[in-house]
Amino acid sequence: MEEWRSASRAQDRKLWQTLWYVGAALTLTLASSILVALGGFGAAATDWFYVQQAVLLLLSAAGTVFALRRWRTLRG
């Protein structure tokens, strides 16, 4: 029975670690897209673009922080 719990815990750690990595990559991608648009390197961005990107950035950052905390809790 203990082996099953240990395996399940390892899978949970791997899941939250993967979600943390994906969230960090998504957060960096969204932040860079906003910076590129602000720098004028891309097409002309509207205010709606910045609102969408800001909301996605906040959601991504919050999910990433949650995944990181969960992974650290399961790790230690």
MODELLER restraints for C-alpha pairs under 7 A, 6 or more apart:
rsr = mdl.restraints
at = mdl.atoms
rsr.add(forms.Gaussian(group=physical.xy_distance, feature=features.Distance(at['CA:13:A'], at['CA:71:A']), mean=5.62, stdev=0.5))
rsr.add(forms.Gaussian(group=physical.xy_distance, feature=features.Distance(at['CA:13:A'], at['CA:74:A']), mean=5.93, stdev=0.5))
rsr.add(forms.Gaussian(group=physical.xy_distance, feature=features.Distance(at['CA:13:A'], at['CA:75:A']), mean=6.53, stdev=0.5))
rsr.add(forms.Gaussian(group=physical.xy_distance, feature=features.Distance(at['CA:16:A'], at['CA:67:A']), mean=5.43, stdev=0.5))
rsr.add(forms.Gaussian(group=physical.xy_distance, feature=features.Distance(at['CA:16:A'], at['CA:70:A']), mean=6.58, stdev=0.5))
rsr.add(forms.Gaussian(group=physical.xy_distance, feature=features.Distance(at['CA:16:A'], at['CA:71:A']), mean=5.09, stdev=0.5))
rsr.add(forms.Gaussian(group=physical.xy_distance, feature=features.Distance(at['CA:17:A'], at['CA:71:A']), mean=5.76, stdev=0.5))
rsr.add(forms.Gaussian(group=physical.xy_distance, feature=features.Distance(at['CA:19:A'], at['CA:67:A']), mean=6.14, stdev=0.5))
rsr.add(forms.Gaussian(group=physical.xy_distance, feature=features.Distance(at['CA:20:A'], at['CA:64:A']), mean=5.26, stdev=0.5))
rsr.add(forms.Gaussian(group=physical.xy_distance, feature=features.Distance(at['CA:20:A'], at['CA:67:A']), mean=5.17, stdev=0.5))
rsr.add(forms.Gaussian(group=physical.xy_distance, feature=features.Distance(at['CA:20:A'], at['CA:68:A']), mean=5.50, stdev=0.5))
rsr.add(forms.Gaussian(group=physical.xy_distance, feature=features.Distance(at['CA:23:A'], at['CA:60:A']), mean=6.03, stdev=0.5))
rsr.add(forms.Gaussian(group=physical.xy_distance, feature=features.Distance(at['CA:23:A'], at['CA:63:A']), mean=6.80, stdev=0.5))
rsr.add(forms.Gaussian(group=physical.xy_distance, feature=features.Distance(at['CA:23:A'], at['CA:64:A']), mean=4.80, stdev=0.5))
rsr.add(forms.Gaussian(group=physical.xy_distance, feature=features.Distance(at['CA:24:A'], at['CA:64:A']), mean=6.16, stdev=0.5))
rsr.add(forms.Gaussian(group=physical.xy_distance, feature=features.Distance(at['CA:26:A'], at['CA:60:A']), mean=6.77, stdev=0.5))
rsr.add(forms.Gaussian(group=physical.xy_distance, feature=features.Distance(at['CA:27:A'], at['CA:57:A']), mean=5.90, stdev=0.5))
rsr.add(forms.Gaussian(group=physical.xy_distance, feature=features.Distance(at['CA:27:A'], at['CA:60:A']), mean=5.65, stdev=0.5))
rsr.add(forms.Gaussian(group=physical.xy_distance, feature=features.Distance(at['CA:27:A'], at['CA:61:A']), mean=5.95, stdev=0.5))
rsr.add(forms.Gaussian(group=physical.xy_distance, feature=features.Distance(at['CA:30:A'], at['CA:53:A']), mean=6.55, stdev=0.5))
rsr.add(forms.Gaussian(group=physical.xy_distance, feature=features.Distance(at['CA:30:A'], at['CA:57:A']), mean=5.92, stdev=0.5))
rsr.add(forms.Gaussian(group=physical.xy_distance, feature=features.Distance(at['CA:31:A'], at['CA:57:A']), mean=6.88, stdev=0.5))
rsr.add(forms.Gaussian(group=physical.xy_distance, feature=features.Distance(at['CA:34:A'], at['CA:53:A']), mean=6.94, stdev=0.5))
rsr.add(forms.Gaussian(group=physical.xy_distance, feature=features.Distance(at['CA:36:A'], at['CA:42:A']), mean=6.40, stdev=0.5))
rsr.add(forms.Gaussian(group=physical.xy_distance, feature=features.Distance(at['CA:37:A'], at['CA:45:A']), mean=6.38, stdev=0.5))
